[in-house]
Amino acid sequence: MNNDNYNRVLKMSFAGVYPHYITKAEKKGRTKDEIHQIIFWLTGYDEQTFQKHLEAKTNFEDFFNNAPQINPNASKITGVICGYRVEDIEDKLMQQIRYLDKLIDELAKGKAMEKILRQ
């Protein structure tokens, strides 16, 4: 990924992309609650802190850098998203963003929550 695209992704508002996650899931019969479960599992946010980030229109960089705790099992997330193998992405921040993309993708593809949450 070139620097322009990289910086563009980091500066994107999480709140701006979030409705697309919901739409993608709901089109496939999944729910907003499942999206929240995934986001909270990955980042350690709870409903209250998450809502504050949505209201503040926090960008992806700050959203992930301020996450209470990236789930230690996130390293078990593997596969291709946006043409990149998530396990091979060297930049930790971009890897975390792609982890979330991958989990949302798995949800939309009908995968069971226990498998998505690497339990």
N, CA, C and O of each residue as an XYZ file, in Angstrom:
476
protein
N       0.858     -1.183      0.000
C       0.000      0.000      0.000
C       0.893      1.232      0.000
O       1.802      1.349      0.822
N       0.633      2.143     -0.918
C       1.483      3.333     -0.962
C       1.131      4.279      0.189
O       0.087      4.143      0.827
N       2.023      5.235      0.437
C       1.870      6.140      1.579
C       0.592      6.963      1.534
O      -0.018      7.217      2.572
N       0.178      7.387      0.331
C      -1.048      8.189      0.220
C      -2.258      7.385      0.678
O      -3.075      7.871      1.462
N      -2.370      6.149      0.184
C      -3.489      5.290      0.593
C      -3.415      4.963      2.075
O      -4.430      4.963      2.771
N      -2.219      4.687      2.548
C      -2.010      4.363      3.955
C      -2.495      5.507      4.845
O      -3.269      5.295      5.778
N      -2.031      6.715      4.545
C      -2.425      7.880      5.343
C      -3.914      8.180      5.221
O      -4.546      8.612      6.185
N      -4.470      7.952      4.039
C      -5.903      8.175      3.821
C      -6.724      7.244      4.716
O      -7.698      7.671      5.336
N      -6.328      5.985      4.779
C      -7.037      5.012      5.626
C      -6.937      5.421      7.098
O      -7.936      5.404      7.816
N      -5.750      5.783      7.541
C      -5.565      6.140      8.951
C      -6.390      7.348      9.358
O      -6.875      7.424     10.487
N      -6.549      8.294      8.440
C      -7.254      9.542      8.765
C      -8.764      9.462      8.522
O      -9.494     10.396      8.854
N      -9.232      8.353      7.946
C     -10.668      8.185      7.739
C     -11.388      8.115      9.075
O     -10.892      7.522     10.033
N     -12.550      8.721      9.126
C     -13.363      8.674     10.337
C     -13.933      7.271     10.516
O     -14.548      6.719      9.603
N     -13.722      6.699     11.705
C     -14.304      5.389     11.985
C     -15.828      5.470     11.860
O     -16.464      4.558     11.331
N     -16.405      6.569     12.351
C     -17.859      6.763     12.293
C     -18.363      6.814     10.854
O     -19.515      6.474     10.585
N     -17.512      7.235      9.937
C     -17.891      7.291      8.530
C     -17.959      5.917      7.881
O     -18.733      5.708      6.946
N     -17.162      4.986      8.367
C     -17.107      3.635      7.793
C     -18.064      2.689      8.526
O     -18.596      1.751      7.932
N     -18.272      2.939      9.794
C     -19.098      2.090     10.649
C     -20.467      1.739     10.037
O     -20.855      0.571     10.079
N     -21.218      2.711      9.465
C     -22.513      2.344      8.869
C     -22.384      1.324      7.730
O     -23.303      0.543      7.487
N     -21.249      1.336      7.037
C     -21.020      0.365      5.963
C     -20.830     -1.040      6.533
O     -21.263     -2.022      5.929
N     -20.180     -1.133      7.701
C     -20.061     -2.428      8.369
C     -21.455     -2.966      8.705
O     -21.750     -4.139      8.476
N     -22.304     -2.093      9.248
C     -23.660     -2.491      9.636
C     -24.447     -2.951      8.402
O     -25.082     -4.005      8.416
N     -24.396     -2.144      7.337
C     -25.117     -2.478      6.104
C     -24.656     -3.817      5.545
O     -25.474     -4.650      5.154
N     -23.346     -4.019      5.509
C     -22.787     -5.267      4.971
C     -23.309     -6.464      5.765
O     -23.681     -7.483      5.184
N     -23.337     -6.340      7.084
C     -23.798     -7.431      7.939
C     -25.302     -7.662      7.787
O     -25.756     -8.796      7.636
N     -26.068     -6.565      7.830
C     -27.527     -6.696      7.789
C     -28.026     -7.245      6.460
O     -29.036     -7.948      6.419
N     -27.320     -6.926      5.363
C     -27.687     -7.476      4.050
C     -27.613     -8.999      4.053
O     -28.304     -9.669      3.285
N     -26.770     -9.530      4.924
C     -26.566    -10.980      4.995
C     -27.268    -11.596      6.213
O     -26.971    -12.722      6.611
N     -28.211    -10.829      6.797
C     -28.995    -11.366      7.906
C     -28.300    -11.341      9.253
O     -28.755    -11.993     10.193
N     -27.211    -10.604      9.366
C     -26.509    -10.466     10.644
C     -26.928     -9.153     11.293
O     -27.678     -8.378     10.701
N     -26.444     -8.899     12.514
C     -26.980     -7.760     13.268
C     -25.914     -6.757     13.702
O     -24.718     -7.046     13.727
N     -26.405     -5.570     14.040
C     -25.559     -4.521     14.602
C     -24.928     -5.004     15.906
O     -23.767     -4.702     16.180
N     -25.683     -5.751     16.711
C     -25.135     -6.284     17.968
C     -23.945     -7.197     17.709
O     -22.978     -7.191     18.471
N     -24.012     -7.978     16.642
C     -22.881     -8.849     16.305
C     -21.674     -8.019     15.881
O     -20.539     -8.357     16.215
N     -21.912     -6.941     15.150
C     -20.817     -6.027     14.774
C     -20.168     -5.476     16.044
O     -18.943     -5.450     16.158
N     -20.988     -5.038     16.990
C     -20.468     -4.493     18.243
C     -19.677     -5.555     18.999
O     -18.608     -5.271     19.539
N     -20.197     -6.768     19.036
C     -19.487     -7.856     19.721
C     -18.089     -8.037     19.121
O     -17.113     -8.216     19.850
N     -18.002     -7.991     17.804
C     -16.708     -8.128     17.115
C     -15.787     -6.960     17.456
O     -14.624     -7.163     17.805
N     -16.306     -5.745     17.355
C     -15.480     -4.561     17.627
C     -14.993     -4.571     19.074
O     -13.824     -4.289     19.337
N     -15.876     -4.892     20.008
C     -15.505     -4.896     21.428
C     -14.501     -6.010     21.716
O     -13.568     -5.821     22.496
N     -14.692     -7.177     21.083
C     -13.759     -8.291     21.263
C     -12.367     -7.890     20.773
O     -11.370     -8.137     21.452
N     -12.305     -7.273     19.596
C     -11.013     -6.928     18.994
C     -10.313     -5.807     19.742
O      -9.097     -5.861     19.927
N     -11.051     -4.792     20.178
C     -10.434     -3.565     20.691
C     -10.460     -3.398     22.208
O      -9.651     -2.654     22.761
N     -11.378     -4.079     22.884
C     -11.525     -3.888     24.325
C     -12.441     -2.731     24.686
O     -12.658     -2.465     25.868
N     -12.987     -2.033     23.682
C     -13.950     -0.966     23.971
C     -15.230     -1.575     24.536
O     -15.528     -2.748     24.315
N     -15.980     -0.752     25.270
C     -17.332     -1.132     25.670
C     -18.293     -0.178     24.975
O     -17.865      0.736     24.270
N     -19.580     -0.386     25.171
C     -20.587      0.423     24.466
C     -20.386      1.919     24.701
O     -20.473      2.714     23.764
N     -20.120      2.302     25.944
C     -19.991      3.720     26.296
C     -18.789      4.369     25.612
O     -18.927      5.419     24.983
N     -17.616      3.753     25.730
C     -16.423      4.350     25.117
C     -16.519      4.303     23.589
O     -16.047      5.207     22.899
N     -17.130      3.249     23.078
C     -17.307      3.129     21.630
C     -18.186      4.267     21.113
O     -17.849      4.895     20.109
N     -19.297      4.539     21.778
C     -20.204      5.607     21.356
C     -19.503      6.969     21.374
O     -19.754      7.814     20.514
N     -18.626      7.175     22.357
C     -17.878      8.442     22.419
C     -17.004      8.613     21.174
O     -16.890      9.712     20.631
N     -16.396      7.526     20.735
C     -15.554      7.595     19.528
C     -16.399      7.866     18.286
O     -15.977      8.607     17.398
N     -17.592      7.267     18.221
C     -18.472      7.532     17.078
C     -18.883      9.004     17.059
O     -18.838      9.654     16.014
N     -19.282      9.523     18.219
C     -19.716     10.921     18.316
C     -18.579     11.890     17.980
O     -18.801     12.928     17.356
N     -17.367     11.541     18.400
C     -16.202     12.406     18.161
C     -15.653     12.256     16.738
O     -14.756     12.994     16.331
N     -16.200     11.293     15.986
C     -15.724     11.006     14.629
C     -14.216     10.723     14.613
O     -13.482     11.200     13.748
N     -13.791      9.942     15.586
C     -12.394      9.531     15.725
C     -11.908      8.853     14.438
O     -12.627      8.055     13.837
N     -10.687      9.181     14.027
C     -10.146      8.509     12.847
C      -9.636      7.110     13.223
O      -9.479      6.792     14.402
N      -9.382      6.282     12.201
C      -8.957      4.902     12.442
C      -7.675      4.831     13.261
O      -7.539      3.982     14.142
N      -6.739      5.724     12.966
C      -5.463      5.720     13.680
C      -5.687      5.893     15.181
O      -5.168      5.113     15.978
N      -6.449      6.899     15.567
C      -6.700      7.147     16.992
C      -7.607      6.083     17.603
O      -7.439      5.708     18.764
N      -8.568      5.597     16.817
C      -9.480      4.563     17.307
C      -8.690      3.330     17.759
O      -8.934      2.790     18.838
N      -7.749      2.894     16.931
C      -6.972      1.706     17.285
C      -5.843      2.015     18.265
O      -5.557      1.205     19.146
N      -5.197      3.173     18.127
C      -4.122      3.517     19.066
C      -4.636      3.714     20.486
O      -3.894      3.507     21.446
N      -5.906      4.113     20.633
C      -6.484      4.330     21.962
C      -7.309      3.150     22.454
O      -7.927      3.227     23.516
N      -7.327      2.075     21.705
C      -8.100      0.894     22.116
C      -7.584      0.398     23.467
O      -6.375      0.299     23.678
N      -8.509      0.088     24.378
C      -8.081     -0.393     25.709
C      -7.157     -1.608     25.631
O      -6.147     -1.668     26.332
N      -7.505     -2.586     24.771
C      -6.634     -3.752     24.615
C      -7.000     -4.499     23.341
O      -8.125     -4.973     23.186
N      -6.041     -4.596     22.439
C      -6.250     -5.431     21.258
C      -6.229     -6.881     21.750
O      -5.304     -7.297     22.447
N      -7.249     -7.632     21.381
C      -7.386     -9.004     21.865
C      -6.148     -9.825     21.510
O      -5.708     -9.831     20.360
N      -5.585    -10.524     22.511
C      -4.385    -11.337     22.238
C      -4.637    -12.426     21.186
O      -3.699    -12.871     20.525
N      -5.891    -12.856     21.029
C      -6.206    -13.869     20.019
C      -6.347    -13.287     18.614
O      -6.593    -14.026     17.660
N      -6.193    -11.972     18.479
C      -6.279    -11.348     17.152
C      -5.222    -11.930     16.216
O      -5.422    -11.966     15.002
N      -4.108    -12.381     16.768
C      -3.048    -12.958     15.926
C      -3.501    -14.258     15.253
O      -2.839    -14.744     14.336
N      -4.622    -14.817     15.703
C      -5.164    -16.034     15.076
C      -5.991    -15.717     13.829
O      -6.428    -16.625     13.122
N      -6.204    -14.422     13.565
C      -6.971    -14.011     12.388
C      -6.055    -14.121     11.173
O      -5.000    -13.489     11.116
N      -6.472    -14.928     10.208
C      -5.672    -15.129      9.007
C      -6.569    -15.023      7.780
O      -7.795    -15.056      7.884
N      -5.950    -14.899      6.640
C      -6.691    -14.856      5.391
C      -6.434    -13.571      4.632
O      -5.640    -12.727      5.047
N      -7.130    -13.442      3.498
C      -6.909    -12.317      2.598
C      -8.049    -11.322      2.720
O      -9.221    -11.698      2.724
N      -7.694    -10.049      2.821
C      -8.678     -8.962      2.797
C      -8.055     -7.820      2.001
O      -6.899     -7.458      2.221
N      -8.810     -7.268      1.098
C      -8.316     -6.167      0.247
C      -7.015     -6.543     -0.470
O      -6.163     -5.687     -0.708
N      -6.872     -7.811     -0.806
C      -5.702     -8.256     -1.549
C      -4.456     -8.510     -0.715
O      -3.398     -8.816     -1.265
N      -4.565     -8.387      0.610
C      -3.413     -8.591      1.492
C      -3.704     -9.725      2.468
O      -4.824     -9.854      2.962
N      -2.687    -10.551      2.745
C      -2.819    -11.564      3.795
C      -2.661    -10.834      5.123
O      -1.615    -10.238      5.378
N      -3.688    -10.874      5.973
C      -3.652    -10.082      7.209
C      -2.503    -10.494      8.118
O      -1.922     -9.657      8.809
N      -2.178    -11.771      8.119
C      -1.103    -12.227      9.004
C       0.275    -11.742      8.550
O       1.231    -11.790      9.325
N       0.388    -11.276      7.300
C       1.675    -10.821      6.763
C       1.844     -9.300      6.775
O       2.902     -8.798      6.397
N       0.827     -8.568      7.198
C       0.924     -7.103      7.216
C       1.857     -6.694      8.353
O       1.596     -6.981      9.522
N       2.940     -6.025      7.994
C       3.974     -5.695      8.988
C       3.603     -4.512      9.874
O       3.957     -4.486     11.052
N       2.896     -3.536      9.316
C       2.505     -2.368     10.094
C       1.372     -2.775     11.046
O       0.281     -3.131     10.600
N       1.632     -2.723     12.338
C       0.669     -3.203     13.353
C      -0.666     -2.476     13.273
O      -1.722     -3.097     13.390
N      -0.623     -1.179     13.075
C      -1.861     -0.402     13.009
C      -2.706     -0.816     11.801
O      -3.907     -1.051     11.934
N      -2.087     -0.904     10.641
C      -2.814     -1.322      9.444
C      -3.301     -2.765      9.610
O      -4.389     -3.108      9.149
N      -2.512     -3.596     10.255
C      -2.927     -4.975     10.483
C      -4.199     -5.019     11.347
O      -5.108     -5.803     11.074
N      -4.259     -4.189     12.374
C      -5.443     -4.157     13.238
C      -6.678     -3.699     12.465
O      -7.768     -4.239     12.653
N      -6.508     -2.710     11.605
C      -7.621     -2.228     10.775
C      -8.098     -3.355      9.864
O      -9.301     -3.568      9.714
N      -7.172     -4.062      9.269
C      -7.521     -5.172      8.362
C      -8.095     -6.363      9.129
O      -8.931     -7.095      8.599
N      -7.651     -6.562     10.376
C      -8.276     -7.592     11.215
C      -9.771     -7.324     11.318
O     -10.585     -8.231     11.143
N     -10.127     -6.076     11.604
C     -11.539     -5.728     11.734
C     -12.267     -5.971     10.414
O     -13.359     -6.539     10.404
N     -11.671     -5.547      9.305
C     -12.276     -5.798      7.992
C     -12.518     -7.292      7.776
O     -13.577     -7.698      7.297
N     -11.538     -8.087      8.130
C     -11.625     -9.539      7.938
C     -12.744    -10.128      8.793
O     -13.507    -10.971      8.319
N     -12.849     -9.691     10.050
C     -13.886    -10.213     10.943
C     -15.285     -9.842     10.435
O     -16.201    -10.663     10.475
N     -15.443     -8.612      9.963
C     -16.733     -8.173      9.416
C     -17.065     -9.001      8.173
O     -18.214     -9.393      7.967
N     -16.059     -9.259      7.358
C     -16.223    -10.077      6.165
C     -16.683    -11.486      6.536
O     -17.590    -12.033      5.908
N     -16.056    -12.071      7.557
C     -16.425    -13.416      8.001
C     -17.867    -13.434      8.507
O     -18.608    -14.382      8.248
N     -18.259    -12.390      9.224
C     -19.631    -12.284      9.719
C     -20.604    -12.271      8.537
O     -21.597    -12.999      8.534
N     -20.311    -11.444      7.544
C     -21.184    -11.324      6.376
C     -21.246    -12.621      5.571
O     -22.222    -12.876      4.865
N     -20.201    -13.435      5.683
C     -20.178    -14.707      4.954
C     -20.859    -15.831      5.742
O     -20.887    -16.980      5.303
N     -21.412    -15.478      6.922
C     -22.192    -16.457      7.664
C     -21.429    -17.311      8.655
O     -21.973    -18.277      9.189
N     -20.187    -16.971      8.905
C     -19.385    -17.740      9.860
C     -19.969    -17.619     11.271
O     -20.515    -16.575     11.628
N     -19.858    -18.659     12.054
C     -20.363    -18.660     13.432
C     -19.533    -17.711     14.298
O     -18.321    -17.595     14.118
N     -20.201    -17.032     15.244
C     -19.511    -16.062     16.108
C     -18.343    -16.691     16.871
O     -17.301    -16.057     17.034
N     -18.508    -17.932     17.340
C     -17.414    -18.574     18.098
C     -16.155    -18.658     17.231
O     -15.044    -18.463     17.724
N     -16.332    -18.949     15.941
C     -15.181    -19.043     15.025
C     -14.631    -17.646     14.736
O     -13.416    -17.453     14.708
N     -15.522    -16.670     14.520
C     -15.077    -15.301     14.241
C     -14.251    -14.780     15.406
O     -13.218    -14.143     15.204
N     -14.707    -15.051     16.629
C     -14.026    -14.561     17.821
C     -12.905    -15.491     18.292
O     -12.402    -15.367     19.408
N     -12.531    -16.414     17.425
C     -11.372    -17.296     17.644
C     -11.428    -17.984     19.015
O     -10.461    -17.983     19.778
N     -12.603    -18.572     19.296
C     -12.770    -19.262     20.589
C     -12.570    -20.759     20.439
O     -12.673    -21.497     21.419
